[in-house]
């Protein structure tokens, strides 16, 4: 049996774990630059607020006090996510972290009759230790577990176990085909044109039709619905990613070098923190810019530049200074930019690094001095990460990350809405 543990309204729940006064009132968390709603409390959903709804459409509700809007605090969300996933692993033989707020739980070797009590234990621990509500659906496959979790949330139940074939068919008949994991808008249009409107309709189609219509991925979904586990997600759980990146769309077109430099420094520092969290080192840094696609009087342009490190690193100071150097080579004065981003790639696990055959061998004294400098830089980065994690926001940062004043914009870390103060 496989379980899917899904944190309810995760970003909102994280905010409520710090500020209990947000309990029971409509709350939304806004995207970067406060552009749109990316998380909604149940109370906000009842107000009719849609996922992705633009923030300007919510201003009257916010101004009247009927809705509380918060800027996203992704450093806090990641920290709580790691703690939640750690709790999951206390209760099950193995877990695969599917997303920041979802994890597939492996219940291999555990008798079916004790699964509900284990799931309730997970929910209770998450509430008691972190004040994060979790819903858990358990079934024979990952696809059925996702369906079970979805149904439990819809009914307001915390735990569900889906094993009875008639119950499974009843659940599938009540779900539109676009609710099936892996079916997007394009496939939804294709399937509805073939008379497949619900997941139950898809479930009852012959395998040979599914294979010819949707190929191997569709066949896997069909087999999972019939109780045959065939979707592997081990790649999601790997400790080291191939790359990490951070990018944002600016709230305005800007040609201010100081403003863009500060944003690049912020994004690079965020990437460096993610890199250290996975205990990795990067060999390659890339910086890119992009103009506004909808302001075409000067044409669309998206320059980029990269730098390769002879010695892999996760040092924030080195990475930020390198990113700024790359930025200087691609930014053009007088041209407005709408987006910027940083990518750290060619990531390897931290540890001893074998030099290239053609690397110059430095003087032993230089090696000792460089080793001391690296240890100091690592200690500084760890201290900053720990302080910011304890605060719950990136308050301690490099001077190059400070955004200069810009008309109509704040420092980039606080909301343009009046949000409740954080502890």
Residue pairs with C-beta under 8 A, 6 or more apart in sequence:
1 107
1 108
1 110
1 112
1 115
1 138
1 139
1 140
1 161
2 104
2 105
2 106
2 107
2 138
2 139
2 140
2 141
2 142
2 145
2 229
3 92
3 104
3 105
3 107
3 115
3 119
3 136
3 137
3 138
3 145
4 98
4 102
4 103
4 104
4 105
4 136
4 137
4 142
4 145
4 146
4 148
4 149
5 88
5 102
5 103
5 104
5 105
5 119
5 122
5 134
5 135
5 136
5 149
6 101
6 102
6 134
6 135
6 136
6 137
6 149
6 153
7 13
7 81
7 84
7 101
7 102
7 126
7 132
7 133
7 134
8 132
8 133
8 134
8 135
8 153
9 39
9 40
9 41
9 42
9 133
10 39
10 77
10 81
10 100
10 101
10 132
11 29
11 38
11 39
11 72
11 77
12 22
12 27
12 28
12 29
12 39
12 40
12 41
12 44
13 131
13 132
13 133
14 73
14 76
14 77
14 80
14 132
15 22
15 27
15 29
15 70
15 73
16 22
16 23
16 27
16 131
17 80
17 130
17 131
17 132
18 76
18 392
18 422
18 423
19 420
19 422
19 423
20 131
21 420
22 41
22 68
22 420
24 43
25 41
25 43
25 68
26 41
26 43
26 44
26 46
26 47
26 49
26 61
26 66
26 67
26 68
27 40
27 41
27 43
27 44
27 67
27 68
27 69
27 70
28 37
28 39
28 40
28 41
28 44
28 49
28 58
28 67
28 68
28 69
28 70
29 37
29 38
29 39
29 40
29 69
29 70
29 71
29 72
30 36
30 37
30 38
30 55
30 69
30 70
30 71
30 72
30 415
30 417
31 37
31 38
31 72
32 72
32 248
32 249
33 248
33 249
33 250
33 251
34 55
34 69
34 71
34 251
34 415
34 416
34 417
35 54
35 55
35 249
35 251
36 52
36 53
36 54
36 55
37 44
37 49
37 50
37 51
37 52
37 53
37 55
37 58
37 69
38 51
38 52
38 72
40 49
40 51
44 67
47 61
47 66
47 67
49 58
49 61
49 67
55 69
55 417
58 67
58 69
61 67
62 68
62 69
62 417
68 419
68 420
69 415
69 417
69 419
70 415
70 417
70 419
70 420
71 414
71 415
71 417
71 419
73 392
73 393
73 422
75 273
75 388
75 389
75 392
75 393
75 394
76 392
76 393
77 100
78 100
78 277
79 389
79 392
80 130
80 132
81 100
81 101
82 277
83 129
83 130
84 101
84 103
84 126
84 130
84 132
84 134
85 95
85 97
85 103
87 122
87 125
87 126
87 129
87 130
88 95
88 103
88 105
88 122
89 95
90 125
91 105
91 118
91 121
91 122
91 125
92 105
92 106
92 107
92 110
92 118
93 106
93 107
93 108
93 109
93 110
94 106
94 108
95 103
95 104
95 105
95 106
95 237
96 103
96 104
96 106
96 233
96 234
96 236
96 237
97 103
97 236
97 237
98 104
98 233
98 236
104 142
104 145
104 233
105 122
105 136
105 138
107 115
107 118
107 138
110 118
112 161
112 163
115 138
115 161
116 138
116 159
116 161
119 136
119 138
119 158
119 159
120 158
120 159
122 134
122 136
123 133
123 134
123 135
123 136
123 158
123 159
126 132
126 133
126 134
127 133
127 134
133 158
134 158
135 149
135 152
135 153
135 157
135 158
135 159
136 149
136 152
136 158
136 159
136 160
137 145
137 146
137 147
137 148
137 149
137 150
137 151
137 152
137 159
137 160
137 161
137 162
138 145
138 148
138 159
138 160
138 161
138 162
139 145
139 147
139 148
139 161
139 162
139 163
139 168
140 163
140 227
140 229
141 224
141 225
141 227
141 228
141 229
141 230
141 231
142 181
142 224
142 229
142 231
142 233
143 180
143 181
143 221
143 224
143 225
143 231
144 162
144 168
144 224
144 225
144 227
145 162
146 181
147 162
147 171
147 172
147 175
147 179
147 199
148 160
148 161
148 162
148 171
149 160
150 175
150 179
151 160
151 162
151 171
152 158
152 159
152 160
162 168
162 171
168 225
169 200
169 203
172 198
172 199
172 200
172 202
172 203
172 225
173 198
173 199
173 200
174 198
174 200
175 198
175 199
175 200
176 197
176 198
176 199
177 183
177 188
177 191
177 192
177 196
177 197
177 198
177 199
177 201
177 202
178 184
178 185
178 188
179 199
180 199
180 202
180 221
181 221
182 217
182 221
183 191
183 221
187 214
190 213
191 202
191 213
194 213
195 201
196 202
196 205
199 225
202 210
202 221
202 222
202 225
203 222
203 225
203 226
205 222
207 219
207 222
207 223
210 218
210 219
210 222
211 218
211 219
214 221
220 230
220 231
221 231
223 230
224 230
224 231
239 278
239 279
239 349
240 278
240 279
240 280
240 347
240 348
240 349
241 278
241 280
241 347
242 345
242 347
243 343
243 344
243 345
243 346
243 347
244 271
244 274
244 275
244 278
244 343
244 344
244 347
245 271
245 341
245 342
245 343
245 344
246 266
246 267
246 268
246 270
246 271
246 341
246 342
247 267
247 288
247 339
247 340
247 341
247 342
248 263
248 267
248 339
248 340
248 341
249 338
249 339
250 263
250 337
250 338
250 339
250 340
251 408
251 409
251 416
252 406
252 408
252 409
253 291
253 292
253 295
253 336
253 337
253 338
254 260
254 336
254 337
254 406
255 333
255 334
255 335
255 336
255 337
256 404
256 406
257 331
257 333
258 404
259 403
259 404
259 406
260 289
260 327
260 331
260 337
260 340
261 324
261 327
261 400
262 400
262 401
262 402
262 403
262 404
262 412
263 340
263 403
263 412
264 287
264 323
264 324
264 327
264 340
264 342
265 320
265 323
265 324
265 398
265 400
265 401
266 397
266 401
266 403
266 412
267 323
267 340
267 341
267 342
268 285
268 316
268 319
268 320
268 323
268 342
269 316
269 319
269 320
269 394
269 397
269 398
269 401
270 394
271 319
271 342
271 343
271 344
272 314
272 315
272 316
272 319
272 320
272 344
272 381
273 316
273 385
273 388
275 281
275 282
275 314
275 344
275 347
276 314
276 381
276 382
276 385
277 385
278 347
279 349
279 350
280 314
280 347
280 348
280 349
280 350
281 312
281 313
281 314
281 347
281 348
281 349
281 350
281 353
282 309
282 312
282 313
282 314
282 319
282 344
282 345
282 346
282 347
283 308
283 309
283 312
283 345
283 346
283 347
283 348
284 306
284 307
284 308
284 309
284 343
284 344
284 345
284 346
285 306
285 307
285 309
285 319
285 322
285 323
285 326
285 342
285 343
285 344
285 345
286 304
286 305
286 306
286 326
286 342
286 343
286 345
287 304
287 305
287 306
287 323
287 326
287 327
287 330
287 340
287 341
287 342
288 302
288 303
288 304
288 305
288 330
288 340
288 341
288 343
289 302
289 303
289 304
289 327
289 330
289 331
289 337
289 339
289 340
290 300
290 301
290 302
290 337
290 338
290 339
290 340
291 298
291 299
291 300
291 301
291 302
291 335
291 336
291 337
291 338
292 336
292 338
293 300
293 338
295 336
295 338
298 335
298 336
301 335
303 330
303 331
303 332
304 330
305 326
305 327
305 329
305 330
306 326
307 322
307 325
307 326
308 346
309 322
310 359
311 353
312 348
312 353
313 319
314 350
314 378
314 381
315 374
315 377
315 378
315 381
316 381
316 384
316 398
317 377
317 380
317 398
318 377
319 344
320 398
320 400
320 401
323 342
324 400
331 337
362 370
384 396
384 397
387 395
387 396
388 394
388 395
388 396
388 397
392 422
392 423
393 413
393 422
394 413
402 411
403 409
403 411
403 412
409 416
410 416
